[in-house]
Amino acid sequence: MKKKTAAAAAALALIMALPQVGTAQEAPDPTLRLFSPDSEVKLIRYGSRAPRLERGIWVEAENGAFEIQVRRPDYSQPIEAQQVIRSDAGVTTRPIPPSLVSGWWGFDGFFTMEARDASDAVVLQKAVSFCPNGEDRQRTGDAGPMIPTYPSGCYGQPLTRGVVWGVDEEWAVNALSWRGTKLNLPDGTYDVTIAIAPQYREVFGISEEDGSTTIAVTIETRSRTCRRCYDHAHARRAAPTASRPLPTVEDPDPAILPDLEALPAWGIGVDARKRGDFLRFGATGWVGGASSLVVEGFRRDGEEVMDAYQYFFAGDEVVGRAPVGEFEWDERRGHSHWHFRQFAAYRLLDAEKNDVGISTKEAFCLAPTDPVDLTLPGAVWNTGDLGLRTSCGWEGAIWIRETLPLGWGDTYFQGLPGQSFDVTNLPNGTYYIEVEVNPDGLLHEQSAENNSELREVILKGKPGARRVIVPPWNGIDTEGTLGKFRQIR
């Protein structure tokens, strides 16, 4: 009887040691996914120089941060590498075969690239290296850190002891780096497939589906400079659909919000052009209150539009976000970046404060151009060290962050017809330039009472020779030597 009982207990122990259906499984280890939000790119060749494919292919971290540590125990021993896996249960490591690591410089032969022509013949095959610390890093969701954790670039020197490479959770890195890879092919359209090499897929547990992507690449030779050498097309594969665990806050606490404020127009004058006389001006919106203005955009699938979200901070901690509009790609000459449409509006009013002109300036790339009040508590003194630097982005971007730090303003000068005001046929007299920030009320701020400011101007002269007199504002003459303003008392 005792023998049977002992045998049953041993069998039960063996069963309990096996994975049980319906029980919790260990979380999968961090790995990588290769994807392209673009279905087509156009590369321009000038002369005989081979064009470079450098955009549109991304490597995203999945299941947490993807981290590699490369080191040598001492100078007498060779370099070794390991994947570092961090979880709530602690930190574990997995060794990486030394043959896969190219010193301090990244993974050698991480990708294979194959190009096929219209007849489906293979016309190019090559291996491409990969640095997880690529300089072009963009968010795919907001579960990960606001600022990249890992260094920028894969490099070392003869006496380096160790380096760290990595891609943060819900971040992606440009697979081909800023230099790209040459495609020395005749003009035409090719299906280019880039895939993570089998040995790396095996080591890091990357599925075949997540380890490969294909885009159509058109190569065209031109003899003159082109304004757009990279063309975006509709998405073949959807951009990543990452979870975004930050709560949506509909009514954030005013005590933690920025306060947007308009300054009066300045740098005012009249330009005589063939099309008429135009009143030019500068306009500054700035951020006071308790925190910086941080707006991020996440790309819609297959569109050159990003959904914009404002992020809220309690000290250095991100506590929530709210939808606040859109970013749109502006391909016009002198722009070629992503614009936030909901920041400011400019109008020209007559002496009775009626609209007589509206500026067509309607989209903005936020950046700290002018210090306004750096004595505010918590004001950002050195925007270069902020880590939330404005990035107006490039056409193939999947994410954008635009920041106006606490205490700083963003100034735009409206000198182009349409953005400046056409005063050709306006009678001489008194007018007001209105500068308004947050005109649609979509951005969350402490108060809207200071969002609009008027600047009086007096129009004189005849068409073709118009001029303007700008009275001082609160005793300040802003129209002296630009940047050296004279206080009048």
JOURFEN-V374572 format. One record per helix or strand. SS is the DSSP state (H for helix, E for strand). FROM is the first residue (numbers start at 1). TO is the last residue. If there is no record, write none. Layout:
BEGIN
ss:SS from:FROM to:TO
ss:SS from:FROM to:TO
END
This chain:
BEGIN
ss:H from:2 to:17
ss:E from:31 to:35
ss:E from:40 to:46
ss:E from:51 to:53
ss:E from:58 to:62
ss:E from:66 to:71
ss:E from:80 to:87
ss:E from:90 to:96
ss:H from:98 to:100
ss:E from:101 to:101
ss:E from:107 to:116
ss:E from:122 to:130
ss:E from:137 to:139
ss:E from:162 to:167
ss:E from:169 to:169
ss:E from:171 to:174
ss:E from:181 to:183
ss:E from:188 to:196
ss:H from:198 to:204
ss:E from:212 to:222
ss:E from:248 to:248
ss:H from:254 to:256
ss:E from:258 to:262
ss:E from:266 to:273
ss:E from:276 to:289
ss:E from:293 to:299
ss:E from:305 to:314
ss:E from:317 to:330
ss:E from:337 to:340
ss:E from:344 to:350
ss:E from:355 to:358
ss:E from:364 to:364
ss:E from:370 to:371
ss:H from:383 to:385
ss:E from:391 to:391
ss:E from:399 to:404
ss:E from:408 to:414
ss:E from:417 to:417
ss:E from:420 to:422
ss:E from:429 to:437
ss:E from:452 to:460
ss:E from:467 to:469
ss:E from:473 to:473
ss:E from:476 to:477
ss:E from:486 to:487
END
